[in-house]
Amino acid sequence: MTREISLGYVPLVDAAPLIIADVLGFAEEQGLRLRLERAANWSMLRDMLDQGQVAAAQMLSVMPVARALGLGSGGSKLETPMLLSLGGQMVGVSAPVGAGLERAGHDFGFSDAAAAVQAVAALGQPLRVGVPFAHSMQALLLGDWLAGLPSGMVELRTVAPPLMPEALAEGELDAFCVGEPWGSQAVVSAGARLLLPGTAIRPAMPEKVLALRGGWCEAQPDLAGRLVRALSRAGGWLSNPRNAATAAEIVTRPSRVDVAAELVERALLGRIVTDRAGSEHVVSGFQTFGPAELMCPMPEQADWIAARLLARAGRGGAGVESISRAAFRADLHAHFLRPVTA
Protein backbone atom coordinates (compact mmCIF):
# COMPACT_ATOMS: atom_id res chain seq x y z
CA MET A 1 0.00 0.00 0.00
CA THR A 2 1.30 3.46 -0.93
CA ARG A 3 1.57 5.86 1.99
CA GLU A 4 1.77 9.65 1.68
CA ILE A 5 4.16 11.67 3.79
CA SER A 6 4.73 15.44 3.87
CA LEU A 7 8.32 16.73 3.86
CA GLY A 8 9.41 20.30 4.47
CA TYR A 9 12.47 21.92 2.94
CA VAL A 10 14.25 25.24 2.42
CA PRO A 11 15.40 25.89 -1.19
CA LEU A 12 19.07 24.88 -1.10
CA VAL A 13 21.21 22.42 -3.03
CA ASP A 14 21.13 20.09 -0.02
CA ALA A 15 17.36 19.74 -0.35
CA ALA A 16 18.20 17.64 -3.41
CA PRO A 17 17.77 14.20 -1.73
CA LEU A 18 14.12 14.99 -0.98
CA ILE A 19 13.43 16.32 -4.46
CA ILE A 20 15.28 13.52 -6.24
CA ALA A 21 13.58 10.84 -4.13
CA ASP A 22 10.24 12.23 -5.23
CA VAL A 23 10.94 12.91 -8.91
CA LEU A 24 13.04 9.86 -9.81
CA GLY A 25 10.85 7.31 -8.04
CA PHE A 26 13.06 6.27 -5.12
CA ALA A 27 10.15 7.07 -2.79
CA GLU A 28 7.71 5.20 -5.00
CA GLU A 29 9.96 2.12 -4.85
CA GLN A 30 9.47 2.19 -1.08
CA GLY A 31 5.70 2.56 -1.35
CA LEU A 32 5.73 6.27 -0.54
CA ARG A 33 4.21 9.34 -2.13
CA LEU A 34 6.04 12.48 -1.03
CA ARG A 35 4.34 15.84 -0.65
CA LEU A 36 7.11 18.44 -0.63
CA GLU A 37 6.36 21.68 1.24
CA ARG A 38 8.70 24.60 0.66
CA ALA A 39 9.50 27.01 3.51
CA ALA A 40 11.01 30.46 3.11
CA ASN A 41 13.38 30.15 6.08
CA TRP A 42 14.43 27.89 8.94
CA SER A 43 12.12 29.48 11.51
CA MET A 44 9.13 28.74 9.31
CA LEU A 45 10.26 25.18 8.67
CA ARG A 46 10.89 24.63 12.38
CA ASP A 47 7.34 25.77 13.16
CA MET A 48 5.87 23.61 10.39
CA LEU A 49 7.52 20.55 11.91
CA ASP A 50 6.62 21.47 15.51
CA GLN A 51 2.97 22.05 14.61
CA GLY A 52 2.64 18.86 12.58
CA GLN A 53 2.14 20.61 9.23
CA VAL A 54 4.87 18.30 7.91
CA ALA A 55 5.81 14.88 9.19
CA ALA A 56 9.53 15.32 8.54
CA ALA A 57 11.91 17.96 7.25
CA GLN A 58 15.31 18.77 5.87
CA MET A 59 16.84 20.53 8.86
CA LEU A 60 20.01 22.22 10.04
CA SER A 61 22.16 19.56 11.70
CA VAL A 62 22.67 21.75 14.77
CA MET A 63 19.00 22.23 15.57
CA PRO A 64 18.14 18.76 17.01
CA VAL A 65 21.18 18.98 19.31
CA ALA A 66 20.26 22.54 20.35
CA ARG A 67 16.76 21.34 21.20
CA ALA A 68 18.14 18.45 23.27
CA LEU A 69 20.21 20.98 25.25
CA GLY A 70 17.22 23.25 25.82
CA LEU A 71 18.58 26.04 23.62
CA GLY A 72 16.48 28.17 21.31
CA SER A 73 12.72 28.33 20.83
CA GLY A 74 10.35 25.43 20.36
CA GLY A 75 9.60 22.80 22.94
CA SER A 76 9.39 19.44 21.20
CA LYS A 77 12.46 17.24 20.94
CA LEU A 78 13.83 16.54 17.48
CA GLU A 79 15.83 13.53 16.39
CA THR A 80 17.48 12.39 13.20
CA PRO A 81 17.96 8.88 11.86
CA MET A 82 20.15 10.10 8.99
CA LEU A 83 22.26 12.93 7.68
CA LEU A 84 21.22 14.37 4.32
CA SER A 85 24.50 16.11 3.46
CA LEU A 86 28.01 16.95 4.60
CA GLY A 87 29.67 20.30 3.80
CA GLY A 88 28.32 22.65 1.16
CA GLN A 89 28.82 25.90 3.10
CA MET A 90 30.26 29.01 1.46
CA VAL A 91 32.02 31.96 3.10
CA GLY A 92 32.10 35.21 1.17
CA VAL A 93 32.32 38.98 1.47
CA SER A 94 30.59 41.94 -0.11
CA ALA A 95 32.03 43.71 -3.14
CA PRO A 96 33.42 46.63 -1.05
CA VAL A 97 35.08 44.29 1.46
CA GLY A 98 36.40 42.16 -1.39
CA ALA A 99 37.92 45.25 -3.02
CA GLY A 100 39.59 46.15 0.27
CA LEU A 101 41.07 42.66 0.59
CA GLU A 102 42.36 42.84 -2.98
CA ARG A 103 44.01 46.23 -2.37
CA ALA A 104 45.66 44.74 0.72
CA GLY A 105 47.14 41.92 -1.39
CA HIS A 106 44.97 38.98 -0.40
CA ASP A 107 45.27 36.28 -3.07
CA PHE A 108 41.75 34.76 -2.71
CA GLY A 109 43.30 31.31 -2.81
CA PHE A 110 40.06 29.71 -1.56
CA SER A 111 41.74 27.04 0.57
CA ASP A 112 43.73 28.69 3.38
CA ALA A 113 41.36 29.55 6.22
CA ALA A 114 44.14 31.02 8.38
CA ALA A 115 45.36 33.37 5.65
CA ALA A 116 41.81 34.48 4.89
CA VAL A 117 40.95 35.37 8.48
CA GLN A 118 44.26 37.20 8.88
CA ALA A 119 43.43 39.26 5.80
CA VAL A 120 39.96 40.05 7.15
CA ALA A 121 41.39 41.00 10.56
CA ALA A 122 43.94 43.31 8.92
CA LEU A 123 41.12 45.41 7.46
CA GLY A 124 40.30 46.45 11.02
CA GLN A 125 36.65 47.17 10.31
CA PRO A 126 33.49 45.90 12.01
CA LEU A 127 31.77 43.15 10.06
CA ARG A 128 28.07 42.36 9.82
CA VAL A 129 28.07 38.68 8.93
CA GLY A 130 24.97 36.85 7.70
CA VAL A 131 24.15 33.30 8.79
CA PRO A 132 20.96 31.40 7.98
CA PHE A 133 20.07 30.63 11.61
CA ALA A 134 21.60 31.11 15.05
CA HIS A 135 21.79 27.34 15.63
CA SER A 136 23.40 26.37 12.34
CA MET A 137 26.64 24.76 11.22
CA GLN A 138 27.42 28.03 9.45
CA ALA A 139 27.38 29.88 12.77
CA LEU A 140 29.52 27.23 14.46
CA LEU A 141 32.08 27.18 11.64
CA LEU A 142 32.32 30.97 11.72
CA GLY A 143 32.81 30.79 15.48
CA ASP A 144 35.87 28.59 14.95
CA TRP A 145 37.21 30.58 12.00
CA LEU A 146 36.77 34.05 13.50
CA ALA A 147 37.75 33.12 17.05
CA GLY A 148 40.93 35.23 17.00
CA LEU A 149 39.30 38.49 15.92
CA PRO A 150 38.94 41.31 18.47
CA SER A 151 35.82 41.24 20.61
CA GLY A 152 33.01 43.24 19.04
CA MET A 153 34.43 43.18 15.54
CA VAL A 154 31.84 40.65 14.28
CA GLU A 155 28.07 40.97 14.49
CA LEU A 156 26.15 37.89 13.35
CA ARG A 157 22.84 38.58 11.64
CA THR A 158 20.24 35.96 10.78
CA VAL A 159 19.18 36.13 7.13
CA ALA A 160 17.16 33.51 5.24
CA PRO A 161 19.37 31.79 2.63
CA PRO A 162 17.43 33.00 -0.45
CA LEU A 163 17.61 36.58 0.87
CA MET A 164 21.36 36.57 1.51
CA PRO A 165 22.36 37.94 -1.96
CA GLU A 166 19.80 40.74 -1.71
CA ALA A 167 20.96 41.71 1.80
CA LEU A 168 24.53 41.87 0.52
CA ALA A 169 23.58 43.96 -2.52
CA GLU A 170 21.66 46.44 -0.34
CA GLY A 171 24.61 46.95 1.98
CA GLU A 172 23.01 45.23 4.98
CA LEU A 173 25.83 42.66 5.24
CA ASP A 174 29.60 42.77 4.88
CA ALA A 175 30.12 39.00 4.79
CA PHE A 176 28.20 35.75 4.99
CA CYS A 177 28.30 32.01 5.46
CA VAL A 178 25.49 30.20 3.68
CA GLY A 179 24.72 26.94 1.90
CA GLU A 180 24.90 26.74 -1.85
CA PRO A 181 23.61 27.92 -4.28
CA TRP A 182 23.11 31.21 -2.46
CA GLY A 183 26.82 32.00 -2.12
CA SER A 184 27.29 31.59 -5.85
CA GLN A 185 24.11 33.56 -6.50
CA ALA A 186 25.56 36.39 -4.39
CA VAL A 187 28.51 36.52 -6.81
CA VAL A 188 26.15 36.79 -9.77
CA SER A 189 23.65 39.29 -8.37
CA ALA A 190 25.63 41.25 -5.76
CA GLY A 191 29.25 41.08 -6.92
CA ALA A 192 30.30 39.09 -3.84
CA ARG A 193 33.79 37.59 -3.54
CA LEU A 194 33.91 34.03 -2.19
CA LEU A 195 36.68 33.44 0.33
CA LEU A 196 36.39 29.83 1.46
CA PRO A 197 34.30 26.69 1.32
CA GLY A 198 33.20 25.45 4.72
CA THR A 199 35.44 22.43 4.22
CA ALA A 200 38.51 24.72 4.48
CA ILE A 201 37.50 25.45 8.08
CA ARG A 202 36.43 21.91 9.00
CA PRO A 203 36.02 19.13 6.44
CA ALA A 204 32.96 16.89 6.11
CA MET A 205 30.86 18.46 8.86
CA PRO A 206 27.18 17.40 9.01
CA GLU A 207 25.15 20.12 7.34
CA LYS A 208 21.55 18.95 6.90
CA VAL A 209 19.66 16.10 8.53
CA LEU A 210 16.32 14.40 8.22
CA ALA A 211 14.51 15.77 11.28
CA LEU A 212 11.50 14.19 12.97
CA ARG A 213 9.71 14.90 16.21
CA GLY A 214 11.02 12.82 19.08
CA GLY A 215 9.43 9.38 19.24
CA TRP A 216 7.99 9.49 15.71
CA CYS A 217 10.32 6.79 14.39
CA GLU A 218 9.31 4.42 17.17
CA ALA A 219 5.63 5.23 16.64
CA GLN A 220 5.83 4.86 12.83
CA PRO A 221 8.74 2.45 12.24
CA ASP A 222 7.53 1.14 8.88
CA LEU A 223 6.95 4.62 7.49
CA ALA A 224 10.21 5.95 8.92
CA GLY A 225 12.15 3.03 7.47
CA ARG A 226 10.67 3.54 4.02
CA LEU A 227 11.55 7.23 4.13
CA VAL A 228 15.15 6.68 5.25
CA ARG A 229 15.72 4.06 2.55
CA ALA A 230 14.22 6.28 -0.17
CA LEU A 231 16.37 9.27 0.82
CA SER A 232 19.44 7.06 1.11
CA ARG A 233 18.92 5.82 -2.44
CA ALA A 234 18.50 9.41 -3.64
CA GLY A 235 21.70 10.45 -1.85
CA GLY A 236 23.62 7.62 -3.45
CA TRP A 237 22.39 8.69 -6.89
CA LEU A 238 23.39 12.29 -6.19
CA SER A 239 26.89 11.24 -5.18
CA ASN A 240 27.63 10.13 -8.74
CA PRO A 241 29.15 13.11 -10.63
CA ARG A 242 27.67 11.84 -13.90
CA ASN A 243 24.23 12.68 -12.54
CA ALA A 244 25.04 16.31 -11.64
CA ALA A 245 23.60 17.96 -14.77
CA THR A 246 20.35 15.99 -14.54
CA ALA A 247 20.08 16.67 -10.82
CA ALA A 248 20.60 20.39 -11.36
CA GLU A 249 17.82 20.55 -13.96
CA ILE A 250 15.43 18.71 -11.62
CA VAL A 251 16.28 20.74 -8.52
CA THR A 252 15.88 24.11 -10.27
CA ARG A 253 12.53 23.49 -11.90
CA PRO A 254 9.94 26.15 -10.97
CA SER A 255 8.97 26.45 -7.29
CA ARG A 256 11.90 24.33 -6.05
CA VAL A 257 15.23 26.25 -5.99
CA ASP A 258 15.04 29.52 -7.90
CA VAL A 259 18.50 29.91 -9.44
CA ALA A 260 20.18 28.95 -12.70
CA ALA A 261 20.77 25.21 -13.06
CA GLU A 262 24.43 25.94 -13.81
CA LEU A 263 24.98 27.17 -10.25
CA VAL A 264 23.53 23.99 -8.75
CA GLU A 265 25.53 21.78 -11.10
CA ARG A 266 28.74 23.57 -10.15
CA ALA A 267 27.97 23.09 -6.46
CA LEU A 268 27.30 19.38 -6.98
CA LEU A 269 30.64 19.02 -8.78
CA GLY A 270 32.59 21.28 -6.42
CA ARG A 271 33.51 23.64 -9.28
CA ILE A 272 33.06 27.04 -7.67
CA VAL A 273 33.27 30.38 -9.47
CA THR A 274 34.40 32.84 -6.81
CA ASP A 275 34.02 36.23 -8.51
CA ARG A 276 32.44 37.97 -11.49
CA ALA A 277 35.72 37.67 -13.40
CA GLY A 278 35.11 33.92 -13.56
CA SER A 279 37.88 32.67 -11.25
CA GLU A 280 37.16 28.98 -10.70
CA HIS A 281 38.30 26.66 -7.91
CA VAL A 282 37.70 22.92 -7.79
CA VAL A 283 36.99 21.78 -4.23
CA SER A 284 37.29 18.06 -3.55
CA GLY A 285 34.58 16.88 -1.16
CA PHE A 286 32.82 20.23 -1.18
CA GLN A 287 29.42 18.62 -0.60
CA THR A 288 28.61 14.97 0.07
CA PHE A 289 25.30 13.10 -0.16
CA GLY A 290 26.42 9.47 0.07
CA PRO A 291 27.22 6.62 0.30
CA ALA A 292 24.80 5.53 3.00
CA GLU A 293 27.42 4.78 5.66
CA LEU A 294 28.63 8.41 5.59
CA MET A 295 25.10 9.58 6.32
CA CYS A 296 24.92 7.87 9.70
CA PRO A 297 24.52 10.51 12.46
CA MET A 298 27.52 9.72 14.65
CA PRO A 299 27.71 10.39 18.42
CA GLU A 300 31.01 12.26 18.11
CA GLN A 301 29.38 14.68 15.65
CA ALA A 302 26.63 15.41 18.17
CA ASP A 303 29.27 15.88 20.90
CA TRP A 304 31.20 18.43 18.80
CA ILE A 305 28.04 20.40 18.06
CA ALA A 306 26.95 20.29 21.71
CA ALA A 307 30.34 21.50 22.97
CA ARG A 308 30.30 24.47 20.60
CA LEU A 309 26.71 25.39 21.49
CA LEU A 310 27.33 25.22 25.22
CA ALA A 311 30.51 27.30 24.92
CA ARG A 312 28.56 29.99 23.05
CA ALA A 313 25.88 29.91 25.75
CA GLY A 314 28.45 30.14 28.53
CA ARG A 315 27.47 26.78 29.95
CA GLY A 316 29.56 23.80 31.00
CA GLY A 317 29.43 20.50 29.18
CA ALA A 318 29.29 17.93 32.01
CA GLY A 319 27.11 14.98 31.05
CA VAL A 320 26.31 16.43 27.66
CA GLU A 321 26.98 13.21 25.74
CA SER A 322 23.82 11.38 26.79
CA ILE A 323 21.72 14.45 25.98
CA SER A 324 23.15 15.34 22.58
CA ARG A 325 23.39 11.75 21.37
CA ALA A 326 19.68 11.27 21.92
CA ALA A 327 19.18 13.60 18.94
CA PHE A 328 21.59 11.80 16.58
CA ARG A 329 20.12 8.30 16.27
CA ALA A 330 22.80 6.06 14.77
CA ASP A 331 20.83 3.07 16.06
CA LEU A 332 17.82 3.94 13.90
CA HIS A 333 20.02 4.55 10.86
CA ALA A 334 21.52 1.07 11.18
CA HIS A 335 18.13 -0.52 11.77
CA PHE A 336 16.34 1.13 8.86
CA LEU A 337 19.12 0.49 6.32
CA ARG A 338 19.78 -3.13 7.29
CA PRO A 339 17.57 -4.54 4.49
CA VAL A 340 19.36 -2.60 1.70
CA THR A 341 22.91 -2.19 0.42
CA ALA A 342 24.46 1.24 0.00
C-alpha positions as CSV (number, residue, x, y, z in Angstrom):
1,M,0.0,0.0,0.0
2,T,1.3,3.5,-0.9
3,R,1.6,5.9,2.0
4,E,1.8,9.7,1.7
5,I,4.2,11.7,3.8
6,S,4.7,15.4,3.9
7,L,8.3,16.7,3.9
8,G,9.4,20.3,4.5
9,Y,12.5,21.9,2.9
10,V,14.2,25.2,2.4
11,P,15.4,25.9,-1.2
12,L,19.1,24.9,-1.1
13,V,21.2,22.4,-3.0
14,D,21.1,20.1,0.0
15,A,17.4,19.7,-0.4
16,A,18.2,17.6,-3.4
17,P,17.8,14.2,-1.7
18,L,14.1,15.0,-1.0
19,I,13.4,16.3,-4.5
20,I,15.3,13.5,-6.2
21,A,13.6,10.8,-4.1
22,D,10.2,12.2,-5.2
23,V,10.9,12.9,-8.9
24,L,13.0,9.9,-9.8
25,G,10.9,7.3,-8.0
26,F,13.1,6.3,-5.1
27,A,10.2,7.1,-2.8
28,E,7.7,5.2,-5.0
29,E,10.0,2.1,-4.9
30,Q,9.5,2.2,-1.1
31,G,5.7,2.6,-1.4
32,L,5.7,6.3,-0.5
33,R,4.2,9.3,-2.1
34,L,6.0,12.5,-1.0
35,R,4.3,15.8,-0.6
36,L,7.1,18.4,-0.6
37,E,6.4,21.7,1.2
38,R,8.7,24.6,0.7
39,A,9.5,27.0,3.5
40,A,11.0,30.5,3.1
41,N,13.4,30.2,6.1
42,W,14.4,27.9,8.9
43,S,12.1,29.5,11.5
44,M,9.1,28.7,9.3
45,L,10.3,25.2,8.7
46,R,10.9,24.6,12.4
47,D,7.3,25.8,13.2
48,M,5.9,23.6,10.4
49,L,7.5,20.6,11.9
50,D,6.6,21.5,15.5
51,Q,3.0,22.1,14.6
52,G,2.6,18.9,12.6
53,Q,2.1,20.6,9.2
54,V,4.9,18.3,7.9
55,A,5.8,14.9,9.2
56,A,9.5,15.3,8.5
57,A,11.9,18.0,7.3
58,Q,15.3,18.8,5.9
59,M,16.8,20.5,8.9
60,L,20.0,22.2,10.0
61,S,22.2,19.6,11.7
62,V,22.7,21.7,14.8
63,M,19.0,22.2,15.6
64,P,18.1,18.8,17.0
65,V,21.2,19.0,19.3
66,A,20.3,22.5,20.4
67,R,16.8,21.3,21.2
68,A,18.1,18.5,23.3
69,L,20.2,21.0,25.2
70,G,17.2,23.2,25.8
71,L,18.6,26.0,23.6
72,G,16.5,28.2,21.3
73,S,12.7,28.3,20.8
74,G,10.4,25.4,20.4
75,G,9.6,22.8,22.9
76,S,9.4,19.4,21.2
77,K,12.5,17.2,20.9
78,L,13.8,16.5,17.5
79,E,15.8,13.5,16.4
80,T,17.5,12.4,13.2
81,P,18.0,8.9,11.9
82,M,20.1,10.1,9.0
83,L,22.3,12.9,7.7
84,L,21.2,14.4,4.3
85,S,24.5,16.1,3.5
86,L,28.0,17.0,4.6
87,G,29.7,20.3,3.8
88,G,28.3,22.7,1.2
89,Q,28.8,25.9,3.1
90,M,30.3,29.0,1.5
91,V,32.0,32.0,3.1
92,G,32.1,35.2,1.2
93,V,32.3,39.0,1.5
94,S,30.6,41.9,-0.1
95,A,32.0,43.7,-3.1
96,P,33.4,46.6,-1.0
97,V,35.1,44.3,1.5
98,G,36.4,42.2,-1.4
99,A,37.9,45.2,-3.0
100,G,39.6,46.2,0.3
101,L,41.1,42.7,0.6
102,E,42.4,42.8,-3.0
103,R,44.0,46.2,-2.4
104,A,45.7,44.7,0.7
105,G,47.1,41.9,-1.4
106,H,45.0,39.0,-0.4
107,D,45.3,36.3,-3.1
108,F,41.8,34.8,-2.7
109,G,43.3,31.3,-2.8
110,F,40.1,29.7,-1.6
111,S,41.7,27.0,0.6
112,D,43.7,28.7,3.4
113,A,41.4,29.6,6.2
114,A,44.1,31.0,8.4
115,A,45.4,33.4,5.7
116,A,41.8,34.5,4.9
117,V,40.9,35.4,8.5
118,Q,44.3,37.2,8.9
119,A,43.4,39.3,5.8
120,V,40.0,40.1,7.2
121,A,41.4,41.0,10.6
122,A,43.9,43.3,8.9
123,L,41.1,45.4,7.5
124,G,40.3,46.4,11.0
125,Q,36.7,47.2,10.3
126,P,33.5,45.9,12.0
127,L,31.8,43.2,10.1
128,R,28.1,42.4,9.8
129,V,28.1,38.7,8.9
130,G,25.0,36.8,7.7
131,V,24.2,33.3,8.8
132,P,21.0,31.4,8.0
133,F,20.1,30.6,11.6
134,A,21.6,31.1,15.0
135,H,21.8,27.3,15.6
136,S,23.4,26.4,12.3
137,M,26.6,24.8,11.2
138,Q,27.4,28.0,9.4
139,A,27.4,29.9,12.8
140,L,29.5,27.2,14.5
141,L,32.1,27.2,11.6
142,L,32.3,31.0,11.7
143,G,32.8,30.8,15.5
144,D,35.9,28.6,14.9
145,W,37.2,30.6,12.0
146,L,36.8,34.0,13.5
147,A,37.8,33.1,17.1
148,G,40.9,35.2,17.0
149,L,39.3,38.5,15.9
150,P,38.9,41.3,18.5
151,S,35.8,41.2,20.6
152,G,33.0,43.2,19.0
153,M,34.4,43.2,15.5
154,V,31.8,40.7,14.3
155,E,28.1,41.0,14.5
156,L,26.2,37.9,13.4
157,R,22.8,38.6,11.6
158,T,20.2,36.0,10.8
159,V,19.2,36.1,7.1
160,A,17.2,33.5,5.2
161,P,19.4,31.8,2.6
162,P,17.4,33.0,-0.5
163,L,17.6,36.6,0.9
164,M,21.4,36.6,1.5
165,P,22.4,37.9,-2.0
166,E,19.8,40.7,-1.7
167,A,21.0,41.7,1.8
168,L,24.5,41.9,0.5
169,A,23.6,44.0,-2.5
170,E,21.7,46.4,-0.3
171,G,24.6,47.0,2.0
172,E,23.0,45.2,5.0
173,L,25.8,42.7,5.2
174,D,29.6,42.8,4.9
175,A,30.1,39.0,4.8
176,F,28.2,35.7,5.0
177,C,28.3,32.0,5.5
178,V,25.5,30.2,3.7
179,G,24.7,26.9,1.9
180,E,24.9,26.7,-1.9
181,P,23.6,27.9,-4.3
182,W,23.1,31.2,-2.5
183,G,26.8,32.0,-2.1
184,S,27.3,31.6,-5.9
185,Q,24.1,33.6,-6.5
186,A,25.6,36.4,-4.4
187,V,28.5,36.5,-6.8
188,V,26.1,36.8,-9.8
189,S,23.7,39.3,-8.4
190,A,25.6,41.2,-5.8
191,G,29.3,41.1,-6.9
192,A,30.3,39.1,-3.8
193,R,33.8,37.6,-3.5
194,L,33.9,34.0,-2.2
195,L,36.7,33.4,0.3
196,L,36.4,29.8,1.5
197,P,34.3,26.7,1.3
198,G,33.2,25.5,4.7
199,T,35.4,22.4,4.2
200,A,38.5,24.7,4.5
201,I,37.5,25.4,8.1
202,R,36.4,21.9,9.0
203,P,36.0,19.1,6.4
204,A,33.0,16.9,6.1
205,M,30.9,18.5,8.9
206,P,27.2,17.4,9.0
207,E,25.1,20.1,7.3
208,K,21.5,18.9,6.9
209,V,19.7,16.1,8.5
210,L,16.3,14.4,8.2
211,A,14.5,15.8,11.3
212,L,11.5,14.2,13.0
213,R,9.7,14.9,16.2
214,G,11.0,12.8,19.1
215,G,9.4,9.4,19.2
216,W,8.0,9.5,15.7
217,C,10.3,6.8,14.4
218,E,9.3,4.4,17.2
219,A,5.6,5.2,16.6
220,Q,5.8,4.9,12.8
221,P,8.7,2.4,12.2
222,D,7.5,1.1,8.9
223,L,7.0,4.6,7.5
224,A,10.2,6.0,8.9
225,G,12.1,3.0,7.5
226,R,10.7,3.5,4.0
227,L,11.6,7.2,4.1
228,V,15.2,6.7,5.3
229,R,15.7,4.1,2.6
230,A,14.2,6.3,-0.2
231,L,16.4,9.3,0.8
232,S,19.4,7.1,1.1
233,R,18.9,5.8,-2.4
234,A,18.5,9.4,-3.6
235,G,21.7,10.5,-1.8
236,G,23.6,7.6,-3.4
237,W,22.4,8.7,-6.9
238,L,23.4,12.3,-6.2
239,S,26.9,11.2,-5.2
240,N,27.6,10.1,-8.7
241,P,29.1,13.1,-10.6
242,R,27.7,11.8,-13.9
243,N,24.2,12.7,-12.5
244,A,25.0,16.3,-11.6
245,A,23.6,18.0,-14.8
246,T,20.3,16.0,-14.5
247,A,20.1,16.7,-10.8
248,A,20.6,20.4,-11.4
249,E,17.8,20.5,-14.0
250,I,15.4,18.7,-11.6
251,V,16.3,20.7,-8.5
252,T,15.9,24.1,-10.3
253,R,12.5,23.5,-11.9
254,P,9.9,26.1,-11.0
255,S,9.0,26.4,-7.3
256,R,11.9,24.3,-6.1
257,V,15.2,26.2,-6.0
258,D,15.0,29.5,-7.9
259,V,18.5,29.9,-9.4
260,A,20.2,28.9,-12.7
261,A,20.8,25.2,-13.1
262,E,24.4,25.9,-13.8
263,L,25.0,27.2,-10.2
264,V,23.5,24.0,-8.7
265,E,25.5,21.8,-11.1
266,R,28.7,23.6,-10.2
267,A,28.0,23.1,-6.5
268,L,27.3,19.4,-7.0
269,L,30.6,19.0,-8.8
270,G,32.6,21.3,-6.4
271,R,33.5,23.6,-9.3
272,I,33.1,27.0,-7.7
273,V,33.3,30.4,-9.5
274,T,34.4,32.8,-6.8
275,D,34.0,36.2,-8.5
276,R,32.4,38.0,-11.5
277,A,35.7,37.7,-13.4
278,G,35.1,33.9,-13.6
279,S,37.9,32.7,-11.2
280,E,37.2,29.0,-10.7
281,H,38.3,26.7,-7.9
282,V,37.7,22.9,-7.8
283,V,37.0,21.8,-4.2
284,S,37.3,18.1,-3.5
285,G,34.6,16.9,-1.2
286,F,32.8,20.2,-1.2
287,Q,29.4,18.6,-0.6
288,T,28.6,15.0,0.1
289,F,25.3,13.1,-0.2
290,G,26.4,9.5,0.1
291,P,27.2,6.6,0.3
292,A,24.8,5.5,3.0
293,E,27.4,4.8,5.7
294,L,28.6,8.4,5.6
295,M,25.1,9.6,6.3
296,C,24.9,7.9,9.7
297,P,24.5,10.5,12.5
298,M,27.5,9.7,14.6
299,P,27.7,10.4,18.4
300,E,31.0,12.3,18.1
301,Q,29.4,14.7,15.6
302,A,26.6,15.4,18.2
303,D,29.3,15.9,20.9
304,W,31.2,18.4,18.8
305,I,28.0,20.4,18.1
306,A,27.0,20.3,21.7
307,A,30.3,21.5,23.0
308,R,30.3,24.5,20.6
309,L,26.7,25.4,21.5
310,L,27.3,25.2,25.2
311,A,30.5,27.3,24.9
312,R,28.6,30.0,23.1
313,A,25.9,29.9,25.7
314,G,28.5,30.1,28.5
315,R,27.5,26.8,30.0
316,G,29.6,23.8,31.0
317,G,29.4,20.5,29.2
318,A,29.3,17.9,32.0
319,G,27.1,15.0,31.1
320,V,26.3,16.4,27.7
321,E,27.0,13.2,25.7
322,S,23.8,11.4,26.8
323,I,21.7,14.5,26.0
324,S,23.1,15.3,22.6
325,R,23.4,11.8,21.4
326,A,19.7,11.3,21.9
327,A,19.2,13.6,18.9
328,F,21.6,11.8,16.6
329,R,20.1,8.3,16.3
330,A,22.8,6.1,14.8
331,D,20.8,3.1,16.1
332,L,17.8,3.9,13.9
333,H,20.0,4.5,10.9
334,A,21.5,1.1,11.2
335,H,18.1,-0.5,11.8
336,F,16.3,1.1,8.9
337,L,19.1,0.5,6.3
338,R,19.8,-3.1,7.3
339,P,17.6,-4.5,4.5
340,V,19.4,-2.6,1.7
341,T,22.9,-2.2,0.4
342,A,24.5,1.2,0.0
